[in-house]
């Protein structure tokens, strides 16, 4: 079973930035809307849901700050910040419908979908599932509960946004994979180049001692006839060193031609 390659520092930074942005938007946006709703309709389940979302978004930010930087931590924080949007939208639609004050929430669904598609950290599965569930919720509220949207074309327009958001998630995932593969190929090429240079350096450094040993063997043969055994041993050493030098040369050339 092959292990997934470790995430690079730029990937982790991008994932943390997306999760932090989603948590800050959820915290600030829901806090402001809770104040507005409490003044317009008083304390209600909607205000409670918004304040609950504020608390969860704060927890998401705290986890992102306290846990070691990683893709997994960013995904957990992003999920905590984004998942409550669906419940808040559901409570909002049902509460206004029960009051007889039907407001169209299509733009809120659409902005949430696009925000998820834009800020999702890495794995597109959970963000895509959340987008689909938002679209399903919109359709169920329209046809099962009879919550009639005010905007023309709803809920089909929201479903179109869902398709676009899922396409954005898939496109971003493929782009991240392409960038990661390109970075790995570049690192592999740099490693091969370093190995090839090292082999060339070893071969060049071995040439001078090789020539010295070969010259010494020739001198021993000429001036010391009684040391022919030593001279033969030196010749064998020279032969082995020359074979090693040629092997190093072939290895360095193979590294230079190695596929990335």
Kinemage of the C-alpha trace (Angstrom):
@kinemage 1
@onewidth
@group {chain A} dominant
@subgroup {mainchain}
@vectorlist {calphas} color= white
{ca unk a 1} P 0.000 0.000 0.000
{ca unk a 2} L 1.550 3.289 -1.118
{ca unk a 3} L 1.562 6.196 1.279
{ca unk a 4} L 0.386 9.610 0.196
{ca unk a 5} L 3.269 12.066 -0.188
{ca unk a 6} L 3.710 14.502 2.666
{ca unk a 7} L 2.182 17.928 2.148
{ca unk a 8} L 4.575 20.725 1.307
{ca unk a 9} L 4.855 23.938 3.316
{ca unk a 10} L 3.001 26.057 0.676
{ca unk a 11} L 0.134 23.512 0.646
{ca unk a 12} L -0.173 23.659 4.440
{ca unk a 13} L -0.059 27.467 4.427
{ca unk a 14} L -2.777 27.653 1.764
{ca unk a 15} L -4.972 25.164 3.638
{ca unk a 16} L -4.587 27.031 6.943
{ca unk a 17} L -5.309 30.352 5.250
{ca unk a 18} L -8.534 28.998 3.721
{ca unk a 19} L -9.693 27.464 7.007
{ca unk a 20} L -8.895 30.624 8.962
{ca unk a 21} L -10.721 32.810 6.442
{ca unk a 22} L -13.803 30.574 6.575
{ca unk a 23} L -13.798 30.623 10.388
{ca unk a 24} L -13.400 34.414 10.548
{ca unk a 25} L -16.206 34.951 8.019
{ca unk a 26} L -18.477 32.607 9.963
{ca unk a 27} L -17.652 34.218 13.298
{ca unk a 28} L -17.968 37.840 12.207
{ca unk a 29} L -20.887 37.312 9.814
{ca unk a 30} L -23.037 35.268 12.170
{ca unk a 31} L -22.311 37.619 15.097
{ca unk a 32} L -23.459 40.609 13.042
{ca unk a 33} L -26.561 38.797 11.772
{ca unk a 34} L -27.400 37.653 15.306
{ca unk a 35} L -27.429 41.291 16.441
{ca unk a 36} L -29.593 42.300 13.469
{ca unk a 37} L -32.063 39.432 13.962
{ca unk a 38} L -32.319 39.984 17.726
{ca unk a 39} L -33.321 43.586 17.107
{ca unk a 40} L -35.761 42.825 14.298
{ca unk a 41} L -37.479 39.624 15.499
{ca unk a 42} L -36.265 39.337 19.095
{ca unk a 43} L -34.693 36.338 20.781
{ca unk a 44} L -35.460 33.223 18.745
{ca unk a 45} L -34.129 29.878 17.613
{ca unk a 46} L -32.471 31.638 14.690
{ca unk a 47} L -30.516 33.964 16.966
{ca unk a 48} L -29.527 31.001 19.133
{ca unk a 49} L -28.370 29.073 16.046
{ca unk a 50} L -26.296 32.029 14.880
{ca unk a 51} L -24.664 32.441 18.298
{ca unk a 52} L -23.964 28.712 18.398
{ca unk a 53} L -22.261 29.023 15.024
{ca unk a 54} L -20.189 31.915 16.385
{ca unk a 55} L -18.988 29.699 19.238
{ca unk a 56} L -18.134 26.814 16.917
{ca unk a 57} L -16.245 29.153 14.570
{ca unk a 58} L -14.261 30.451 17.534
{ca unk a 59} L -13.369 26.851 18.440
{ca unk a 60} L -12.283 26.261 14.833
{ca unk a 61} L -9.957 29.277 15.020
{ca unk a 62} L -8.567 28.136 18.363
{ca unk a 63} L -7.856 24.633 17.036
{ca unk a 64} L -6.160 26.103 14.003
{ca unk a 65} L -3.973 28.245 16.254
{ca unk a 66} L -3.163 25.624 18.907
{ca unk a 67} L -2.646 22.479 16.840
{ca unk a 68} L 0.566 21.899 14.861
{ca unk a 69} L 0.286 23.125 11.255
{ca unk a 70} L -1.009 20.358 9.001
{ca unk a 71} L -3.512 19.721 6.239
{ca unk a 72} L -5.586 17.555 8.589
{ca unk a 73} L -5.868 20.317 11.204
{ca unk a 74} L -6.915 22.805 8.528
{ca unk a 75} L -9.594 20.422 7.216
{ca unk a 76} L -11.013 19.870 10.708
{ca unk a 77} L -11.151 23.608 11.403
{ca unk a 78} L -12.730 24.282 8.024
{ca unk a 79} L -15.396 21.630 8.614
{ca unk a 80} L -16.231 23.097 12.031
{ca unk a 81} L -16.578 26.564 10.540
{ca unk a 82} L -18.661 25.564 7.506
{ca unk a 83} L -20.972 22.697 8.504
{ca unk a 84} L -23.190 24.844 10.807
{ca unk a 85} L -24.107 27.086 7.865
{ca unk a 86} L -26.554 24.431 6.669
{ca unk a 87} L -28.355 24.261 10.022
{ca unk a 88} L -28.478 28.045 10.328
{ca unk a 89} L -29.961 28.393 6.837
{ca unk a 90} L -32.519 25.705 7.600
{ca unk a 91} L -33.583 27.369 10.874
{ca unk a 92} L -33.733 30.745 9.157
{ca unk a 93} L -35.984 29.568 6.340
{ca unk a 94} L -38.312 27.653 8.675
{ca unk a 95} L -38.582 30.487 11.182
{ca unk a 96} L -39.422 33.154 8.634
{ca unk a 97} L -41.836 30.762 6.942
{ca unk a 98} L -43.597 30.072 10.272
{ca unk a 99} L -43.907 33.798 10.880
{ca unk a 100} L -45.450 34.293 7.457
{ca unk a 101} L -42.543 36.526 6.526
{ca unk a 102} L -41.077 34.510 3.679
{ca unk a 103} L -37.655 35.756 2.637
{ca unk a 104} L -35.680 34.374 -0.211
{ca unk a 105} L -32.486 32.733 1.016
{ca unk a 106} L -31.186 31.779 -2.420
{ca unk a 107} L -28.336 34.291 -2.380
{ca unk a 108} L -27.206 33.008 1.031
{ca unk a 109} L -27.101 29.435 -0.264
{ca unk a 110} L -25.217 30.508 -3.365
{ca unk a 111} L -22.657 32.609 -1.472
{ca unk a 112} L -22.093 29.756 0.968
{ca unk a 113} L -21.512 27.300 -1.889
{ca unk a 114} L -19.042 29.594 -3.633
{ca unk a 115} L -17.272 30.303 -0.340
{ca unk a 116} L -16.856 26.587 0.309
{ca unk a 117} L -15.524 26.033 -3.209
{ca unk a 118} L -13.071 28.921 -2.878
{ca unk a 119} L -11.708 28.296 0.620
{ca unk a 120} L -11.800 24.485 0.986
{ca unk a 121} L -8.341 23.331 2.163
{ca unk a 122} L -7.355 20.161 0.280
{ca unk a 123} L -9.577 17.084 0.039
{ca unk a 124} L -12.618 18.021 -2.093
{ca unk a 125} L -14.848 15.177 -0.827
{ca unk a 126} L -16.309 16.807 2.306
{ca unk a 127} L -16.694 20.293 0.746
{ca unk a 128} L -18.412 18.774 -2.299
{ca unk a 129} L -20.733 16.788 -0.023
{ca unk a 130} L -21.633 19.969 1.896
{ca unk a 131} L -22.397 21.810 -1.337
{ca unk a 132} L -24.616 18.965 -2.553
{ca unk a 133} L -26.442 18.826 0.777
{ca unk a 134} L -27.126 22.567 0.605
{ca unk a 135} L -28.683 22.086 -2.825
{ca unk a 136} L -30.723 19.119 -1.616
{ca unk a 137} L -31.947 21.114 1.383
{ca unk a 138} L -33.063 23.935 -0.894
{ca unk a 139} L -35.064 21.541 -3.076
{ca unk a 140} L -36.634 19.725 -0.103
{ca unk a 141} L -37.756 22.972 1.495
{ca unk a 142} L -39.395 23.992 -1.764
{ca unk a 143} L -41.225 20.785 -2.688
{ca unk a 144} L -41.782 18.980 0.630
{ca unk a 145} L -42.439 21.846 3.028
{ca unk a 146} L -43.815 24.298 0.506
{ca unk a 147} L -41.373 27.111 1.246
{ca unk a 148} L -41.818 29.107 -1.954
{ca unk a 149} L -38.752 31.166 -2.950
{ca unk a 150} L -39.365 34.723 -4.040
{ca unk a 151} L -36.640 34.837 -6.665
{ca unk a 152} L -37.582 33.462 -10.097
{ca unk a 153} L -35.825 30.282 -11.177
{ca unk a 154} L -35.383 28.934 -7.660
{ca unk a 155} L -34.413 26.393 -6.477
{ca unk a 156} L -32.929 25.470 -9.850
{ca unk a 157} L -30.643 28.485 -9.894
{ca unk a 158} L -29.169 27.371 -6.578
{ca unk a 159} L -28.621 23.889 -8.018
{ca unk a 160} L -26.692 25.461 -10.892
{ca unk a 161} L -24.499 27.201 -8.330
{ca unk a 162} L -24.007 23.830 -6.627
{ca unk a 163} L -22.787 22.283 -9.883
{ca unk a 164} L -20.432 25.224 -10.466
{ca unk a 165} L -19.097 24.978 -6.895
{ca unk a 166} L -18.416 21.247 -7.225
{ca unk a 167} L -16.646 21.911 -10.527
{ca unk a 168} L -14.488 24.535 -8.815
{ca unk a 169} L -13.589 22.076 -6.071
{ca unk a 170} L -12.565 19.414 -8.584
{ca unk a 171} L -10.564 21.954 -10.591
{ca unk a 172} L -8.745 23.206 -7.499
{ca unk a 173} L -7.953 19.648 -6.410
{ca unk a 174} L -6.472 18.835 -9.823
{ca unk a 175} L -4.462 22.053 -9.841
{ca unk a 176} L -3.043 21.262 -6.391
{ca unk a 177} L -2.147 17.754 -7.563
{ca unk a 178} L -0.418 19.151 -10.669
{ca unk a 179} L 1.570 21.666 -8.612
{ca unk a 180} L 2.561 18.992 -6.087
{ca unk a 181} L 3.676 16.627 -8.862
{ca unk a 182} L 5.685 19.397 -10.510
{ca unk a 183} L 7.402 20.167 -7.196
{ca unk a 184} L 8.240 16.489 -6.664
{ca unk a 185} L 9.641 16.180 -10.192
{ca unk a 186} L 11.802 19.267 -9.648
{ca unk a 187} L 13.095 17.892 -6.336
{ca unk a 188} L 13.826 14.517 -7.977
{ca unk a 189} L 15.720 16.201 -10.814
{ca unk a 190} L 17.765 18.264 -8.340
{ca unk a 191} L 18.634 15.104 -6.381
{ca unk a 192} L 19.742 13.286 -9.541
{ca unk a 193} L 21.888 16.251 -10.529
{ca unk a 194} L 23.561 16.291 -7.109
{ca unk a 195} L 24.297 12.558 -7.311
{ca unk a 196} L 25.716 12.907 -10.846
{ca unk a 197} L 27.986 15.756 -9.734
{ca unk a 198} L 29.141 13.726 -6.742
{ca unk a 199} L 30.005 10.765 -8.951
{ca unk a 200} L 31.953 12.991 -11.323
{ca unk a 201} L 33.797 14.523 -8.398
{ca unk a 202} L 34.725 11.086 -7.036
{ca unk a 203} L 35.935 9.950 -10.458
{ca unk a 204} L 38.018 13.100 -10.990
{ca unk a 205} L 39.532 12.846 -7.520
{ca unk a 206} L 40.391 9.175 -8.145
{ca unk a 207} L 42.207 9.852 -11.448
{ca unk a 208} L 45.284 11.462 -9.927
{ca unk a 209} L 45.956 8.633 -7.413
{ca unk a 210} L 45.293 6.148 -10.205
{ca unk a 211} L 47.952 7.753 -12.398
{ca unk a 212} L 50.370 7.856 -9.461
{ca unk a 213} L 49.892 4.139 -8.739
{ca unk a 214} L 50.277 3.268 -12.430
{ca unk a 215} L 53.511 5.289 -12.610
{ca unk a 216} L 54.794 3.644 -9.427
{ca unk a 217} L 54.062 0.178 -10.823
{ca unk a 218} L 56.014 1.006 -13.998
{ca unk a 219} L 58.980 2.278 -11.963
{ca unk a 220} L 58.975 -0.827 -9.785
{ca unk a 221} L 58.962 -3.054 -12.866
{ca unk a 222} L 61.900 -1.183 -14.422
{ca unk a 223} L 64.152 -0.556 -11.429
{ca unk a 224} L 63.331 -3.421 -9.087
{ca unk a 225} L 63.328 -6.716 -10.990
{ca unk a 226} L 63.168 -8.634 -7.722
{ca unk a 227} L 59.834 -6.950 -6.793
{ca unk a 228} L 57.802 -8.208 -9.719
{ca unk a 229} L 55.173 -9.664 -7.395
{ca unk a 230} L 54.606 -6.237 -5.873
{ca unk a 231} L 54.501 -4.698 -9.334
{ca unk a 232} L 51.886 -7.266 -10.445
{ca unk a 233} L 49.768 -6.494 -7.395
{ca unk a 234} L 50.015 -2.783 -8.216
{ca unk a 235} L 48.995 -3.502 -11.809
{ca unk a 236} L 45.936 -5.397 -10.599
{ca unk a 237} L 45.034 -2.490 -8.307
{ca unk a 238} L 45.415 -0.066 -11.219
{ca unk a 239} L 43.169 -2.271 -13.356
{ca unk a 240} L 40.481 -2.372 -10.673
{ca unk a 241} L 40.693 1.400 -10.137
{ca unk a 242} L 40.302 2.003 -13.878
{ca unk a 243} L 37.229 -0.258 -13.942
{ca unk a 244} L 35.821 1.701 -10.990
{ca unk a 245} L 36.472 4.995 -12.773
{ca unk a 246} L 34.663 3.785 -15.893
{ca unk a 247} L 31.756 2.528 -13.760
{ca unk a 248} L 31.502 5.928 -12.080
{ca unk a 249} L 31.503 7.610 -15.470
{ca unk a 250} L 28.719 5.353 -16.753
{ca unk a 251} L 26.713 5.895 -13.558
{ca unk a 252} L 26.992 9.674 -13.792
{ca unk a 253} L 25.822 9.584 -17.430
{ca unk a 254} L 22.892 7.317 -16.538
{ca unk a 255} L 21.827 9.770 -13.806
{ca unk a 256} L 21.988 12.627 -16.297
{ca unk a 257} L 19.732 10.701 -18.707
{ca unk a 258} L 17.415 9.297 -16.000
{ca unk a 259} L 13.713 9.997 -16.632
{ca unk a 260} L 12.048 12.385 -14.181
